C-alpha cells in the first residue's frame, strides 16, 4: 500500500488530485483521486519499486521515484 496526503505549499489539503502510482520494474499503473481531506490510497500493490505522480490542473505536478514497497507493507 502506498498512501498519503496531498497539500499545497501553504499546507492546505488538496481534494481531487489525480495520483498515479507506477511500478518502475513492470510498468503496472494504479490511479487514485484524493478525498476532500486530500488523502489518497493505492492498496494491494505487488512488492517492488514505485514512482508516485500527483497532478491537479492549475498546480505544478510532483513526482517521487524509487519508493520501495515490501509484501504487506504500507508506505506513507
Secondary structure as a PSIPRED ss2 file (coil, helix, strand):
# PSIPRED VFORMAT (PSIPRED V4.0)

   1 X C   1.000  0.000  0.000
   2 X E   0.000  0.000  1.000
   3 X E   0.000  0.000  1.000
   4 X E   0.000  0.000  1.000
   5 X E   0.000  0.000  1.000
   6 X C   1.000  0.000  0.000
   7 X E   0.000  0.000  1.000
   8 X C   1.000  0.000  0.000
   9 X C   1.000  0.000  0.000
  10 X C   1.000  0.000  0.000
  11 X C   1.000  0.000  0.000
  12 X C   1.000  0.000  0.000
  13 X E   0.000  0.000  1.000
  14 X C   1.000  0.000  0.000
  15 X C   1.000  0.000  0.000
  16 X C   1.000  0.000  0.000
  17 X C   1.000  0.000  0.000
  18 X E   0.000  0.000  1.000
  19 X E   0.000  0.000  1.000
  20 X E   0.000  0.000  1.000
  21 X E   0.000  0.000  1.000
  22 X E   0.000  0.000  1.000
  23 X E   0.000  0.000  1.000
  24 X C   1.000  0.000  0.000
  25 X C   1.000  0.000  0.000
  26 X C   1.000  0.000  0.000
  27 X C   1.000  0.000  0.000
  28 X C   1.000  0.000  0.000
  29 X E   0.000  0.000  1.000
  30 X E   0.000  0.000  1.000
  31 X E   0.000  0.000  1.000
  32 X E   0.000  0.000  1.000
  33 X E   0.000  0.000  1.000
  34 X C   1.000  0.000  0.000
  35 X C   1.000  0.000  0.000
  36 X C   1.000  0.000  0.000
  37 X C   1.000  0.000  0.000
  38 X C   1.000  0.000  0.000
  39 X E   0.000  0.000  1.000
  40 X E   0.000  0.000  1.000
  41 X E   0.000  0.000  1.000
  42 X E   0.000  0.000  1.000
  43 X C   1.000  0.000  0.000
  44 X C   1.000  0.000  0.000
  45 X C   1.000  0.000  0.000
  46 X C   1.000  0.000  0.000
  47 X C   1.000  0.000  0.000
  48 X E   0.000  0.000  1.000
  49 X E   0.000  0.000  1.000
  50 X E   0.000  0.000  1.000
  51 X E   0.000  0.000  1.000
  52 X E   0.000  0.000  1.000
  53 X E   0.000  0.000  1.000
  54 X E   0.000  0.000  1.000
  55 X E   0.000  0.000  1.000
  56 X C   1.000  0.000  0.000
  57 X C   1.000  0.000  0.000
  58 X C   1.000  0.000  0.000
  59 X C   1.000  0.000  0.000
  60 X C   1.000  0.000  0.000
  61 X C   1.000  0.000  0.000
  62 X E   0.000  0.000  1.000
  63 X E   0.000  0.000  1.000
  64 X E   0.000  0.000  1.000
  65 X E   0.000  0.000  1.000
  66 X E   0.000  0.000  1.000
  67 X E   0.000  0.000  1.000
  68 X E   0.000  0.000  1.000
  69 X E   0.000  0.000  1.000
  70 X C   1.000  0.000  0.000
  71 X C   1.000  0.000  0.000
  72 X C   1.000  0.000  0.000
  73 X C   1.000  0.000  0.000
  74 X C   1.000  0.000  0.000
  75 X E   0.000  0.000  1.000
  76 X C   1.000  0.000  0.000
